[in-house]
Amino acid sequence: MNPSSSLPDAKISQEADSSVLQIRGRHPLRGHVKISGAKNSALVIMAGSLLCSGDCRIRNVPLLADVERMSEVLSALGVRLTREGDILDINAREITTSTAPYELVTQLRASFFAIGAIVARLGVAQMPLPGGCAIGARPVDLHVRGLESMGAQVRIEHGICHAYVPGSGGRLKGAKIYLDSPSVGATETLMMAATLADGETIIENAAREPEVVDLANFCNGMGAKIQGAGSSQIKIVGVTKLHSIDYSIIPDRIEAGTFLVAGAMTGSEISMSPVLPNHLIPVIAKLRKMGLTIMQDAPDCLRILPASSLRATDIETLPHPGFPTDMQAPFMALLSVAEGDSLINESVFENRLGHASELNRLGADIRVKGNTAFVRGVPILSGAPVIGADLRASAALVLAGLAAEGETTFQGLQHLDRGYDRIDLKLQQLGAKILRVVAVPQDPELTPSSSTPPA
């Protein structure tokens, strides 16, 4: 089975540019929602499979447009992939080329992180500079300098990053690397590269996100020697070869946080599992500060209870374990209906407050100055046509539509489908009045999502 056919519902994503979500708001949600595997873990672990010349079975893989794109990138490198349900089998025994296709990498930033694994495995790689959401500059200089510290020669020409290891062996060398900022992508790229390097690599000021730990656990399960993942210092002792693995990725903390906000905005009681509550500490803390009750019904299950009113609070996004930047947009939607004034400072990306103007179309009162948003809560939002410009902004607008009076028409499913596994169907199962429809059908056989929202 080739990657393009390995996602049975990929048609949803392919039609996303011509589809909309119709949301009738002010309907309470109730029930339980299953949280899918972590998007950012799935993508980098798929890249990490390039380190292994045997079979890798990855479980709990979410059904996402980004996973489809990463599958296409790996397939173009000669990797064999098959998928059944949430299980993805990858065989990278024969990597037939060290050059990743421009048209795919420029659509998915995470695919660039595979450069570390390709160089470690082959001693050479050509990787186009990455794409993804337009939320600000995310340069690859930390990746480049780290690979150079490990003995690679790197140059960037005409939008392509060329890296190779001189010498007959073509093997990277262990090195001490200090990251100017705790970049998740750079930490993951260099950690993968170091697993097959000669000697010990130490990464200082490393990213501490749970997805970094998940990648380290995956690599260690294949025989890598990585210590300290989850702290600011990671030590990797290189090995000559990695072996096959059967591995399950962690639940998506951002999806879980988004559903917690959905419960908060709609005054609903909903539960969710599987989750890792320790990954949601800053999100839960802010929700409780706003007056909401979060219960832990089981080690991997959370439940949110409605509050009589929502209190304003201030938020500053920070690298983990701080408040996650990916939850900033959903919380802006939530704070727009809280009582009082809130301040949001986006300190991770410099261009990630564009959703404020679309929330204002729904009746929110938000002013933006630089990287700071000033949010004055309003009693109620009103439905309107809105457009999502990036993944998390799209989630925020869907959440706002659930809480708004009347109908909201949301455009931007090509963004939403990148990071949320069939979120419209999951919301329908909770009782939301939400329907995916094809706005401008190009083929008479194209139809809306097969699930119909409750009457």
N, C-alpha and C positions, 0 to 999 in steps of 0.2 A: 504494500500500500504506500503510495507516495504521499508526501506531507500535505499537498493541496487537497487530497481526498481524505486525509486522516481526521479532519474535523467535520463531522456530519452536519453540524449546524453553521458551518462557515458562511453559508449563503446570507445569514443575518448580517454579518459584518460586511460582506461584499455589497449588500444593498443599502448600507447605512447612509451613504451620501444622499440617497433619494428617499430616505425614510424619516419619519418623525415619531415622537412619542406624544400621544394625547393623554393628558392627565386631568382628571376631575378631582379637585382637591377637597380638603376638609372631611375626609373619611378616615375613621380610626383604623389602625392596623391591629392585628392580633394573631398570635400563633408563634411558631418556631421557624427559624430560617437556618439553613445549612450554609456554613461559611466555606468557601472554596479555598484551594491552595493558594499560597502567596504568589502573586504575579511576579514580584521582583526576585523572589527566590527561584521560581520556575525558569525564568529567562537566563539567569546567570548559571544555574545548575545545568541547563541544557548546554551552555557554552562550556562548562566544566567537563562535560562528557567527552569533549575532544581530547582530553588528557589521557583517556583510557583507550587502549587498543582492543578491548573486549566489549562485551554487551553491558549496557546500563539500562536497568528498568527503573523508571521514575514514576512514582504513584502520587495521587492527589494533584494532578496537573490541571489547572483551570482551563475552561474553554474560552479562549480569548483571541482577539485578532492579533495581539502581539506575540502570542505563542505560535500562531500560524506563521507569522512573519519570521520568527526565529527558526522554525522548522524549515522554511524555505531557504534561509541562509545556510543552515547546516547541510541541507540536501545539495545545494549548489557547490559545497565543498567536497561532496562525494560521500557524505554520511547517509546511512540507511535508517529510516524512521518508520515505525508503525504505531498506530494509536488505537486503543480500544477503551472506550469510556474515559476514565481519568488516568489511565495507565499509558505511558509513553515508553516504547522500547527504542533505544538508540544504539546503533553499532557504528563506531568510528574507526573500525579496524584499518580501513584504507581511506585516507584523506587524499583525494586525487588532485587537489589544487590548493595553493596557499593564498589565493586571491579571492576575496569575498566580493559579491556583485554590488556595484554601486547603487543600483535602483532599489535594492532591498535594505542595505545598511543605512541609507539616508532616510528611510522611513522608521527606523527603530534604533534608538540610541544604544540600548543594551547590547545590540549585536556587535558593537565596536569592542566591548569588553572581551570578546573571544580572541582578540589579538594576543593576549598573554598566553592563552592555552595553545594557540597555533604556533607561536614562536617557540614555546617550550617543547612542543612535540616535533616540529619540523625544522626549527632553526631559522625560519624565514616566514614572513607574512606581508601581505599587501591588503590594507583595510581602508576603505573610504572613510572620511570623517563622518561622524554620526548625525542622525536626525532625531525626530521625536517631537514632543510638545514644545511649542514656542513660549517657554516660561523663563527665558533669560539665557545668558551665556553659560555654557558648561564646558569649558575648554578641556582638551585632552593633554595639556602640558604635564600634568602630574603623572599620567600614564607613561608618557614619552620619557621623562627624566628618570622614572623608576626603571624602565627597561634599559635605558642607557647605563644606569648604575650597575645593572646586572650583566653588562658586556655587550648588549645589542647596539648596533649602529642604526640610527633612526633618522629618516628625513621625510619631510612632507612636501609633496609636489603635486600641483594641480588637483588638490583636494583628496589625495591619496596618501596614507601613512605607510611608508615602506620601512620594514624592520627586518634585520637579519643578524645572525650571530656569526662573526668571522671565524675562520679556522675549520679544520677538517671535521671536528666533532660536532660543531654547531650547537653546543650546549651552553645555556646561560650559566652564569656564576653567581653564587650567593653574595649578597651585599647588605649593607646597612642603608636603609632608606628612610628619610624623614619627609612626610607629606606636609606641605604648607597649610593645607586644610584637610580635615578628616573626610575626604571624598569617598563615598561608597564605591563608586565605579573604579576609581584608581586602586583602592584597597583590594577589591575583588580581582581586578586584572593582574596586579602584581602578586597577589597570593597564589593565583593559579599558575602564573609563570614560575614562581619559586618552587612549586611542588616537584618539578622535574629538574631543577637547577643543581649544579654541582656545589655543595656546601650549604652553609646556613645563611638565611636571609632574615633580617629583622626589619619590620615595618613599624616606625614610630609615628605617633599621632594618627593611628589607624581609625577608620570608621568603626563604630561599635554597634551598628544596627543588627537586629535579629537575623536579617537576610545574609549578612556577612558570616554570622555564626552557622547558619544553615549550610552555606557553601563550604565552610571549613569542615563541618560534620560529614558532608557528602564526600569531600576529598579524602578525609581521614578514613572513611568507610572503604575507600578504594586502595588504601595503603599509604596515603600521604602522612607526613609527620608535621602537623600544625598544632601549635600551642598558643593560647592567649586570645583567640578570637572572642570578641565581645568586650575586650579591654583595648586600651590605646596602644598597646604593644603586642604585636603578633610575631612569633618566631616560627620559621619554617625550615626544616632540614630536608633538603632535596633527596629524592629517591630516583632510581633509574627507570622504574616502570610502575604503573598503577593497574589494578585488576578490576574485574567486573563487580557490579553492585546492584542491589535491590533497595531503593531508598524512597521514602515518603517525605514530601515537602511539608513545611509548617503551614498552618492556617494563615490566611491573609489578614493581618491586623488592621489594614486600612479599610478593607471591606467590612470587617466587624465594627470598626469605629463609625463607618458610614451608616450602618443599620442601627447603631445606638443613637445616632443623631436623628435618623428617621423616626424612631420611637419618641424621642424627645420633642421633635417638631410637631408631631401629630397627636401628642398626648396619649400615647398608646403603650400598652404592655406587650412587649415581645421578648422572646428568648432566642439565643443563638449559640450554636456549637458546630464544629469544635473551634475553640479559641484558646489562646495562651494568655491568661489575664496579665501576666508580668510584662507582656509586650504592649499592653494598653494602659499602663499606669498613668501617664500624663493626660490621656484622653478621659479616663474615668475620673481622675481628680478634678478636671475642669467641669465635667458634667455634674459631679456632686457639688461643686462650688456654686453652680447655677441653680441648685435646689433639687436635682434629680436623684432618685434612688437606684443604685446599681447593685443587684444581688448576684452572688456566685452560687448557683444551684448545684454545681458539680465542679470538679477540678477543671473541666474544659467547657463549662456552660455558664453564660452570663444572661441575666434578665434585667431589663430596664422597666421601671415603673413610672407612670406619668406624674407630673408635678402640677400643683394648682397654679403656679406661676413660675416663670423663668427669670432668674436674676442676671443682670449684665456682669461681664467679667472681662479682664484683659488677657491677651494672648501674645506670646512672642514665639515664633518658630525657631527651633534650634536643632542641631544634629542630635541623634539619639545619645542619651536617654531623655532629651528635651522634648518639647511638644513637636510632633512631626509636621513638616511642611505640607505633606499630602493630606492632612486633616484641616488645614487652614481654611480652604474654600467651604467645605461642609459646615464648619463652625461659623463662618461668616453668615451663612444662611440662617443658622440657628440663632445667632446673636441679633439678627435683624428683627426677630420677634420676641426678644427678651425685654424686660422692663429696665430702662435706664440706658446709659451710654457705655459703650465698650470701645476698646482700642486694640487693634490688631497690628502687630509689627512683624513683617515678613523679612527675616534676616538671612534666609538661606538662598533664595533666588530674587533677582532684582526686578522681575517682570511677571509677578504672579498675583496681581490684584485686579486683573481685567474683568473678572466676573462681577465686580461691584456694580458696574454700569448696567449689566443685565439683571442683577437682583433689584436695582432701582426701578427697572421697567415693571417689576412685579409689585412695586409700592414700597420697597425698602428705602431707608434713609441712610445712605452711606456716602461719605466723602473720602477721597483718596488724595494723599499728598506724599509723593515719593513712594517709599515702601511701607507707609503706614495708612491704615484705614480707620476712620472714625465712624462707628456704627451707633446710631440712635434707634433704639427699638421702636417698632410700630405695633399697634394692636393686631393688625391682620394684613396679610398680603392679598393681592388680587391677581387672578390669572391673566396671562398675556403671552404672546409669541416671544420666545427667547432662543438664543443661539449659544451653544457651548463652544468655547475657543480652545479648550484643552481638556484633558481627562478629568482632573479633579474639579475644575470649574463646572463641567457638565454634570457631575454628581451633585454639586451644590444646587444647580438649577432644578434638577429633578426633585431633590428634597424640598426646595422652596415651592415647587408646583404641588407637592403633596399637601402642603400646609395652606395653600392659597385658596381663596374663595373663587369659584368658577373654574374655567378650563384654561390650562396652560398647554401650549403647543411647543414642544422642545425639538430643536434641530441641533445636530452635533453627535449623532449616534456613532459616527466613525471614530470619535474620541472616546465615548463612553464604552464602546465594545472593546477597546484596547485593554481596559483594566478591570471591568466588572463582568463576571460570568453570569450572563443572562439575568441582569438585575431587574429588568421589567417583569420577567416571569416570577422571580422570587418575590417581588412586591405584590404581584397579583395574588400569589398564594397567601399572602398576609392580609389580603382584603383591599388592596389599593385599587382604585379605578384608573388603570393605566393600560394603554394599548399601543403597540407598535404597528404603524401603518406605512405603506409605501406611498409617498406623496405623489410621485410622478412615475407610474409604472412604465417600464420600457418593454415589457413582455407580458402578454395576457396571462401567462401562467404564474406571474409573481403575485403573491397574496400576502396579507398581514400574517403576523405570528399566529401559529395554530392555536395558542391558548387565548381564550376570550375572557376579558375581565368580568368580575361579578356584576350582575345587573344592579 
